[in-house]
Amino acid sequence: MKIVFKYFFKTIHYTIGPLILLWEKLNTPTGIQRPQGVQQQVDASTRSLVLYQFLMCPFCVTVRRAIKRLSLDIETRDAMRDMASRTQLLQDGGRLQVPCLRITDEQGNVTWMYESHTIVSYLQAVYATSPGDDRA
């Protein structure tokens, strides 16, 4: 019975997954337009962020769309296909759950943030309005 469930969910995953990716591609949000100097500051601050994700995960799509909407340059790592990323997420983050945002502060301390709504809220709070941005 266990094998039936396994293949049932794999079938759903490989049927719905490509549709999710197609929807993401066709509905890519428009990013925030910032002055060049402000965007460079934002890009510099996002170098300390890494998003661990699965390509066809709908929660990861939500986070990637927020990243595009906020015009952020955040490194993404596919924890399903890249075993080194998967291992790092499990060993350092403590669990194999995506999406997960790894945040490294100036002192080198690392925080692992799970849950798509928490990640999106964090990104919006930090990057929706930036220093020098006249929309604040």
C-alpha positions in Angstrom: 0.0 0.0 0.0 2.9 2.3 0.8 4.3 2.0 -2.7 0.8 2.9 -4.2 0.8 6.2 -2.3 4.4 6.9 -3.3 3.7 6.5 -7.0 0.3 8.3 -6.7 2.0 11.4 -5.3 4.9 11.2 -7.7 2.4 11.1 -10.6 0.6 14.1 -9.2 3.9 15.9 -8.7 5.1 15.3 -12.3 1.7 16.2 -13.7 1.0 19.4 -11.8 4.7 20.5 -11.5 5.2 21.5 -15.1 1.9 23.4 -15.0 3.1 25.3 -12.0 6.3 26.2 -13.8 4.4 27.3 -16.9 2.1 29.5 -14.9 5.1 31.0 -13.1 6.8 31.7 -16.5 3.7 33.2 -18.1 2.9 35.4 -15.1 6.2 36.8 -14.1 5.7 39.9 -12.0 7.3 43.2 -12.9 10.1 44.2 -10.5 10.5 47.4 -8.6 12.4 50.1 -10.5 15.0 51.7 -8.3 17.7 54.3 -9.0 20.9 52.5 -10.0 22.8 53.4 -6.9 20.0 52.2 -4.6 19.7 48.9 -6.7 23.5 48.4 -6.3 23.1 48.8 -2.5 20.2 46.3 -2.5 22.2 43.8 -4.6 25.1 44.1 -2.2 22.9 43.4 0.8 21.3 40.3 -0.9 24.7 38.6 -1.4 24.3 37.3 2.1 21.0 35.5 1.3 20.5 32.1 -0.3 17.2 30.5 -1.1 17.0 26.7 -0.8 14.1 25.5 -2.9 12.6 22.8 -5.1 11.9 23.9 -8.6 8.3 22.7 -8.8 7.2 23.5 -5.2 4.3 26.0 -5.2 5.5 27.5 -1.9 8.9 28.1 -3.5 7.2 29.7 -6.5 5.5 32.1 -4.1 8.9 33.2 -2.7 10.6 33.4 -6.2 7.7 35.7 -7.4 8.2 37.9 -4.3 12.0 38.0 -5.1 11.2 39.1 -8.7 8.6 41.6 -7.6 11.1 43.2 -5.3 13.9 43.1 -7.9 16.3 41.1 -5.6 19.3 39.2 -6.7 19.2 36.2 -4.4 21.1 33.0 -5.1 18.9 30.0 -5.4 19.9 26.4 -4.7 17.8 23.4 -5.8 17.8 21.1 -2.8 16.1 18.4 -4.8 18.7 18.0 -7.6 21.9 19.3 -6.0 22.9 16.9 -3.3 25.5 19.3 -1.8 22.8 21.9 -1.2 20.4 19.2 0.1 23.0 18.1 2.6 23.9 21.6 3.7 20.2 22.4 4.2 19.7 19.3 6.3 22.9 19.5 8.3 23.1 23.2 8.9 19.5 24.2 8.7 18.3 21.2 10.7 15.6 19.9 8.4 14.9 19.2 4.8 12.1 21.7 4.2 11.7 24.2 1.5 11.6 27.1 0.9 14.3 28.0 3.3 16.1 31.4 3.3 19.7 31.3 4.7 20.5 34.8 6.1 24.1 35.5 7.0 24.7 38.8 9.0 27.8 41.0 9.1 29.3 39.0 11.9 28.9 35.7 10.0 26.0 34.4 12.1 23.6 32.3 10.1 19.8 32.2 10.5 17.7 29.7 8.6 14.2 31.0 7.9 11.5 28.5 6.9 7.9 29.0 5.7 7.1 30.9 2.5 4.9 33.5 4.2 7.6 34.3 6.8 10.2 34.6 4.1 8.0 36.9 1.9 7.1 39.1 4.9 10.8 39.4 5.8 11.8 40.3 2.3 9.0 42.9 2.0 9.9 44.4 5.4 13.6 44.8 4.5 13.5 45.5 0.7 10.1 47.0 -0.2 11.4 50.4 0.6 15.1 51.0 0.5 17.3 53.9 1.6 17.1 56.6 -1.0 13.9 55.2 -2.4 11.3 58.0 -2.8 8.3 55.7 -2.3 8.8 55.5 1.5 
